Amino acid sequence: MTGERGRGRVQAVAGVVLLAWVVLFAAFVEVGNPLVLLATAVSGGLVCACAVAGGVVTMRLTDAETAARLRHVFVVLEGTAMAIFYLFYGFAFSVEPVGRPGDFAVVVLLVLSVPALGALTLVLWRSYAVHKIVVDAFGPLVPDSGAGVPVQRIRVLGTVLVTVGLALAVSAMTVALVTPMYRPVLLTVGLFVTLSPVVLGVSLTRVTDVYSARRRNVGNYVIVLAASGFAVSEFASGAGVAGVLFGALVFGAVVLLVIAILVVREFTGEWDRPWREPRGRKVSP
């Protein structure tokens, strides 16, 4: 465990360096919309801060039991970094060069994306490393088929996703309909993102065990996050207060998706490779 604590120190230092990178570059670069640059730097800096926090917590690991007690902290940091990174790259694509409104500030986008992506990678890798320590010492988080209480919790999660997702979808559509600018685009993007938790929730309410949950391919919903961030920032930014409210509702759907992805991953043991489905098992509908 000494090696892990050493790697924690390295991660904490690397996170600080990445955070300084974001702050210093944002402080000296000139853009056409400084407030958007500020939002980009703040969100990117928060992702870097998650990497620093992960390194600091790693330095507290002394044995497998400590890793088991603190593992949830790394999962929370992972989800936080994923959700904030969605905000980061949405803002980053909206930064404009001086004197050229509507264009991309490509240099700013590239320079700030490097530390943010690096920090996100550190957070994800550290969470995976701690997970493997716990699994190697104590076995899978869900040691059997997951039937009973565990699967009931997943179904409850599915119900929550459907309920909250529908509320977010109705709210986002209402905002989009009263916004004359970019109305068709906002309607399309809003439906695409806010209904994704609903679709996932319906799927999770039909889960019967670990194996059927694995076949839901929950990780594919990351594509929704990647595809929607740019569109939301690009079109909602020109809609004033209504655009900000629309973006907040969509971000709420993103947070729901991130939570669901992490919870289902923990339940299915997707990181506990290699896993095999029992032979002769019928495919659940």
N, C-alpha and C positions, 0 to 999 in steps of 0.2 A: 504493500500500500504506500510505501515511501515513494515509489515511482509515480504513482498517481498524484501525490501531493506536490511533487516536483513539477509534473505537467500542469498542475493547477496554477502554480506560480508563473509558469511560462505563459499560460493562457491569460492570466490576469494582466501581465505586463503587455502582452500582445493586444489585448482589448484596450488598454490605456493608450497605446501607440495609435491604434486605429481611431479611437475617439479623438485624440489630438489632431490626427490627419483631417478628420471631418471639420473640426472646429476651426483650425488654422486656414484651411482652404476656403471655407465659407466666409471667414472674416476678411479675406483679401480679394476675393474674386468679385467682379462687377457684372451684374445682370440687369435685365430690363424690369424684372419684378422681384425686388428684394424680399418681400414678405413670403413669397413662395419659396425662395432660396432658404429663408429662415426655417420655414416648416420642413423643408427637405433635410436641412442640417440637424434640426431637433430630432426628427424621426430616425434619421441615420445614426445620430449620436446615442439614442436610446437602445438601438439594436447593439451597438458597440458596448453600451453599459451592461446589457444582458450577458455579453461575453465576459466582461470583467467580473460580474457577480458570480457567474458559473465557475470562474477560476478561483475566486475567494472561497466559495463553498467547497470546492474540491480540496483545498488545502486543509479542510477540517476532517477529511476522511482518514480514519485510522485502521479500519477493518471492514469486513463485509457487512457486519451488523450496522455499522455507522452508515455505510452506503445505502443499505435498505431503508434506514430511517430518513435519510436525506434525498432519496431518489425522487420523491414527488417534487422537491424544489427544482430539480433539473428539468422535470417535465413542464412545470409552470413557466420556467424561464424559456424553454423551447417554444411553448405556445405563444408567450408574450412576444418573443423575437419574430416569430412567423407573422403574427397579426400586425405588428408595427412595421415590419418590412413591406407589407402590403401598402401601408400609408406612404412609406419612404419612396418606393419606386413610382407610385402614382404622382406624388409631388415632383419627383425628379424629372419626369417626362414633361412637366408643365413649366419648368424653368426656361425663360426666354433670354436670348442674347440682347445686349444693349442695342437699341435702335431697330430691332427686327422682331416686332411683336408677331406672335403666331408661329415662330420657328422654334426648333429645339436648340437648346444650348448643349451641343453634343459633348464638348469637353467637360463641362460641369457634370453632365450625366455620367460619363465614364469615370471621371476622377472620384466622384462620391460613391459610385456603385462598388468600386473595389473594396474599400473598408467595410461597407455595409454587408456585402456578400461574404467577405472574409469573416466578419464577426458572426453572421448567421451560421456559417459552416462550423465555426468553433463551438457554438452553442449546441448545434445538432450532434456533432461528433462527441462532445462531452456527455450529453445525455445518453447517447448510445453506449459509450464506454462504461458509464456507471450502471446502466441497465444490464450489460453483460456481466459485470462483477456480481451483481445480485443474483442473476439467473444461474451463473456458474456455481455460486455458493449454496443457493437454496432451491434451485429448480425453477421451472416456469411460473410466472405470476398466476396463471390459471392452469393448474396441473392436470385437469381432466377435460371433459367435453364442455365444461362451463354451463351445463344444464342446471336449472334451479334458480337460486337467487341471482347469480351473476348475469344470466341471460335476461332475467326480469328487469334488471337495472338497465341493460341495453335497450330493452323495449320501452322503458320509461323515458330514456334519452330520446328515442325515436318519437315518442308522443310530444315531448317538449319541443323538438325540432319542428314538427308539423305545426304545433300551436303558435309558437313564437315566429316561425318563418312566415306563416300566413298573415300574422299581424304586421310584420315588417313589409311584406309584399303589398298589402292593401295601403299601408301608409306611404310607401314609396310611389305607388301608382297614383295616389291622390296628389302628392307633391308634383309628380311629373305632368299630370294633366292640367294643373293650374300654372305651369311654367311654359310660356309661349316659346322660349328659345330652346332649341334642341329637343323638343317634346318627343318626336318619334324615337330618337336615339336613347333618351333617358328611359322611355317606356321599355324599350328592348333590353337595355342593359339592366334596368331595375328588375324586370321579370326574370332574366337569366340568373342573376345573383341571388335575389331574395327567395326565389322558388327552389333553388338548389338545396337548402336545408330541408324544405318540405319533401322533395323527392327522396333525399337521403333518409329522412325520418320515416317515411312510408316503408322504405326498404328495411330499416332496422326493426320496425315493429313486427316483421315477419321472421326475424332471426330465431333459430331454435337451439343453436349451440355454437361452439367456436368455429366449426368447419363451415357452417352456412354463413357465418359472419365474414369469414375470410373470402368467400366468393362474392361478397358485395363490392369488393375492390374500392373501398372507401378512399384509399390514397389517391385515386384518380380525380377526386374532387379538388385537388390542388390545382388542376388545370383551370377550374373556375376562378380561383383566386388570381392566377397568373393572367388570365384573359381579360379580367374585368377592371383591374386597377387603372390601367392607362385610359380606358374609355371613360370611366367615372371621373377621373381628374381632368381629362381634356374637355369634356362637355359640361360637367357640372360646375366647373370653375367659372364659366361665363354666365351662370344663371343667378348670381347674387346670393342672397340669403336662402332662397329656395334651393339653390344648388348645394349650399353647405348642409342644409337639412337632409337633402337627398343623399349626399355622400355619407352623412352620419348613419342613416338607415341602412345603407348598403354595407357600411363597415360593421354594423351590428350583425348582419347576416354572415359576414366574413368571420367574425369572432365565433359565431355559432358553429360554422364549418370547421374551424381550427380545433375547437373543443371536441367536436364529434370525432374528427380524424384521430386525435390523440387518445381519446377514451377507447375507441374501437381498436386501435392499434395495441393498446395495453391488454384489452380483453382477448384479442386473437393471437397475441404473441408473435406478431409479424417480424419482430427483431430476434425471436428465438429460433433462428435457422440452425440446421435444417429441420423442417417439420413436414410431416407426411399425413395425409388424410387416410384413415383406415380403409383397407381394400374392401370392395363390395358395398361401400356405403352409398346409399342412394342420394342423388343430388336433390337438395331442398329446393322448393319452388321459389 
